[in-house]
């Protein structure tokens, strides 16, 4: 298909994706009131994109093996491929968990924990072909560029391989307070370690007011914000006439949108060692 990020459809893009999923689970009845569930799973997603055509006149770094560059003229369509491809995005996730279901009197208790280990391997040589920007057609015809933005020839490593571990312990109780009223109470901790780059290839500007350049850092976040991810939930089901024909239900819970590599990887695609 054409590069959907390009203004003109002259740079075909070959995109492929492949996903694998596997889950194993064992349910064991330990007693009439106690059930244990053990599970393990593995998932792998693989997405790649490549520009498959080149125009020699747009090779601003001849012989470097990079995609074509871009010519941008104010008021006209850009010439050259879009800015997203090429890319390689491979994510492996290993998950283990255990759940216990225990019935005791008027209480139906469920508690357990899930451990998930993430390997997100990315290669995104952002803007590797370079971009000439002209403020008018006259400047373009005169060969007078306003700016040129390109990745330095010394920048040859665009891989970022992210790692983190996620822990999610929880407890929940469905309490039958009366024959007409059931209350649901639960608490979950959604914690993840501060992501790090496996090969120590992550740099950032640590202080925008005083920094004179990039600094190599060990983790994505300066302070891990997930320590306080303690999320309650509460609900009830009420049978006001005790005839099982009318039910009044309500519930409230807190849920998180985890910080994932698609959010922070973009900040690493134009920082050292890809400059």
Rosetta blueprint (number, residue, H / E / L):
1 X L
2 X E
3 X L
4 X L
5 X L
6 X L
7 X L
8 X L
9 X L
10 X L
11 X L
12 X E
13 X E
14 X E
15 X E
16 X E
17 X E
18 X E
19 X E
20 X E
21 X E
22 X E
23 X E
24 X E
25 X E
26 X E
27 X E
28 X E
29 X E
30 X E
31 X E
32 X L
33 X L
34 X E
35 X E
36 X E
37 X E
38 X E
39 X E
40 X E
41 X E
42 X E
43 X E
44 X E
45 X E
46 X E
47 X E
48 X E
49 X E
50 X E
51 X E
52 X L
53 X L
54 X L
55 X L
56 X H
57 X H
58 X H
59 X L
60 X L
61 X L
62 X L
63 X L
64 X L
65 X L
66 X L
67 X L
68 X L
69 X L
70 X E
71 X E
72 X E
73 X E
74 X L
75 X L
76 X L
77 X L
78 X L
79 X E
80 X L
81 X L
82 X L
83 X L
84 X L
85 X L
86 X L
87 X E
88 X E
89 X E
90 X E
91 X E
92 X E
93 X E
94 X E
95 X E
96 X E
97 X E
98 X E
99 X E
100 X E
101 X E
102 X E
103 X E
104 X E
105 X L
106 X L
107 X E
108 X E
109 X E
110 X E
111 X E
112 X E
113 X E
114 X E
115 X E
116 X E
117 X E
118 X E
119 X E
120 X E
121 X E
122 X E
123 X E
124 X L
125 X L
126 X L
127 X L
128 X L
129 X L
130 X L
131 X E
132 X E
133 X E
134 X E
135 X L
136 X L
137 X H
138 X H
139 X H
140 X H
141 X H
142 X H
143 X L
144 X L
145 X L
146 X L
147 X E
148 X E
149 X E
150 X L
151 X L
152 X L
153 X L
154 X L
155 X L
156 X L
157 X L
158 X L
159 X E
160 X E
161 X E
162 X E
163 X E
164 X E
165 X E
166 X E
167 X E
168 X E
169 X E
170 X E
171 X E
172 X E
173 X E
174 X E
175 X E
176 X E
177 X E
178 X E
179 X L
180 X L
181 X E
182 X E
183 X E
184 X E
185 X E
186 X E
187 X E
188 X E
189 X E
190 X E
191 X E
192 X E
193 X L
194 X L
195 X L
196 X E
197 X E
198 X L
199 X L
200 X L
201 X L
202 X L
203 X E
204 X E
205 X L
206 X L
207 X L
208 X L
209 X L
210 X L
211 X L
212 X L
213 X L
214 X L
215 X E
216 X E
217 X L
218 X L
219 X L
220 X L
221 X L
222 X L
223 X L
224 X L
225 X H
226 X H
227 X H
228 X H
229 X L
230 X E
231 X E
232 X E
233 X E
234 X E
235 X E
236 X E
237 X E
238 X E
239 X L
240 X L
241 X L
242 X L
243 X L
244 X L
245 X L
246 X L
247 X L
248 X E
249 X E
250 X E
251 X E
252 X E
253 X E
254 X L
255 X L
256 X L
257 X L
258 X L
259 X L
260 X L
261 X H
262 X H
263 X H
264 X H
265 X H
266 X H
267 X H
268 X H
269 X L
270 X L
271 X L
272 X L
273 X L
274 X L
275 X L
